[in-house]
């Protein structure tokens, strides 16, 4: 992989992580698909 592709992959991973955190924080679709015990645990963290 050249340097340009590595940066694209790096920023893609960062964007996906941020989207996941925001989904948990605002209780989005992914959050609602989780089991109830996991939802309560994540709600306490965020």
N, C-alpha and C positions, 0 to 999 in steps of 0.2 A: 504494500500500500504506500502510496506517496503521501506526502505531508498534507495535501489538500483534502484527501479522502479521510485521513485520520481526524482532522479538525471537524469535518462534517459529521462523522460518527460521534465524536465527543459532544458536539452541541446537540445532536439528536438525543443522546442519552440524557443530557442535562435537562432538555425540554420535557422528556417523558417523566423524569423524576419530579420535576416541578409540577407537572400536570397531575401526577399521582398524589402528591402532597395536598394540592389545592382541592382535588376530588374528596379526599378524606376530610379536610377542614370544612368544606361546604356541604358535606354529606351527599355527594353526587351519585351517579349510577353505579360505579364500581363499589362504593361504600355500601350502598343498599343491597348489593348482591352478596355481601359477606354475612357469615353467621352472626346471630345476635351477640354472642359472647365476644367475638372479635370487634364488633361495632362498639360495644361498651368500653373495651380496652383502648381502642383508638380514640374514642371520644375523650377519655381521660387524658391521653397524651396531648391532644391538640385542643 
